[in-house]
Amino acid sequence: MKWENNGELAQRDLSELVRRLLDVESTNHSDELSRLGTKCNDQD
């Protein structure tokens, strides 16, 4: 994973992390992960 100068995870790595977490996390966390995934895709 690569971190940007502003302290955030690089967009590509963040998108991949969210995608992988959605595959393994319970449905309780899926709404928040989907929100993060939307944030990732909006910035692409």
Contacts in CASP RR format, 6 or more apart in sequence:
PFRMAT RR
TARGET T0000
AUTHOR 0000-0000-0000
METHOD contacts of the structure
MODEL  1
MKWENNGELAQRDLSELVRRLLDVESTNHSDELSRLGTKCNDQD
1 9 0 8 1.000
1 10 0 8 1.000
1 13 0 8 1.000
1 17 0 8 1.000
2 9 0 8 1.000
2 10 0 8 1.000
2 13 0 8 1.000
3 9 0 8 1.000
3 10 0 8 1.000
4 10 0 8 1.000
8 14 0 8 1.000
9 17 0 8 1.000
11 40 0 8 1.000
11 43 0 8 1.000
11 44 0 8 1.000
14 36 0 8 1.000
14 37 0 8 1.000
14 40 0 8 1.000
15 37 0 8 1.000
15 40 0 8 1.000
15 41 0 8 1.000
15 44 0 8 1.000
18 33 0 8 1.000
18 36 0 8 1.000
18 37 0 8 1.000
18 40 0 8 1.000
19 37 0 8 1.000
21 29 0 8 1.000
21 33 0 8 1.000
22 30 0 8 1.000
22 33 0 8 1.000
22 34 0 8 1.000
25 33 0 8 1.000
END
